[in-house]
């Protein structure tokens, strides 16, 4: 409440001083993601997920051709 009284003494109206009063101050420190753009972290995951899906599809087709069972699905 000391801060509200200080703001009132500086000429700030009571309602505005009460709105501006913070019980505790929060400070956000951006260390590793300064741009706050998470696509930089998502791209490697997307790339590896797509690569995994493509490789599993290729291996599946390769095993079907190798066992000569691919013609059954066509």
C-alpha positions in Angstrom: 0.0 0.0 0.0 3.0 2.2 0.3 3.3 2.4 -3.4 -0.3 3.5 -3.8 0.3 6.4 -1.4 3.5 7.3 -3.2 1.6 7.4 -6.5 -1.2 9.6 -4.9 1.4 12.0 -3.7 2.8 12.3 -7.2 -0.7 13.4 -8.4 -2.0 10.1 -9.8 -5.7 9.6 -9.0 -6.6 6.9 -6.6 -8.3 4.5 -9.1 -5.4 4.7 -11.5 -2.9 4.2 -8.7 -4.8 1.2 -7.5 -4.8 -0.3 -11.1 -1.1 0.4 -11.5 -0.2 -1.2 -8.2 1.5 -4.6 -8.5 1.7 -7.0 -5.5 4.9 -8.5 -6.8 6.8 -7.6 -9.9 7.3 -10.1 -12.7 10.3 -10.0 -14.9 10.5 -12.1 -18.0 14.0 -12.9 -19.2 14.3 -14.4 -22.7 17.6 -16.4 -22.7 17.5 -18.9 -25.5 14.5 -17.7 -27.6 15.0 -14.0 -27.9 12.7 -13.6 -30.9 9.9 -15.5 -29.1 9.3 -17.4 -32.4 9.0 -21.1 -31.7 9.2 -22.2 -35.3 13.0 -22.2 -35.0 12.6 -25.0 -32.5 9.8 -26.8 -34.4 11.6 -27.0 -37.8 14.1 -29.8 -36.8 11.2 -31.8 -35.3 9.1 -31.4 -38.4 12.0 -32.3 -40.7 12.9 -35.5 -38.7 9.3 -36.5 -38.4 8.7 -36.2 -42.2 12.0 -38.0 -42.8 11.0 -40.8 -40.5 7.7 -41.3 -42.2 9.3 -41.3 -45.7 11.9 -43.8 -44.7 9.4 -46.1 -43.1 7.2 -45.9 -46.2 10.3 -46.7 -48.4 11.3 -49.6 -46.2 7.8 -51.0 -46.3 7.7 -50.8 -50.1 11.2 -52.3 -50.4 10.2 -55.3 -48.1 7.0 -55.9 -50.1 9.0 -55.9 -53.4 11.6 -58.1 -51.9 9.0 -60.7 -50.8 7.1 -60.3 -54.1 3.9 -59.6 -52.3 3.4 -56.0 -53.6 1.4 -57.2 -56.6 -1.4 -58.5 -54.2 -2.2 -54.9 -53.2 -2.3 -53.4 -56.7 
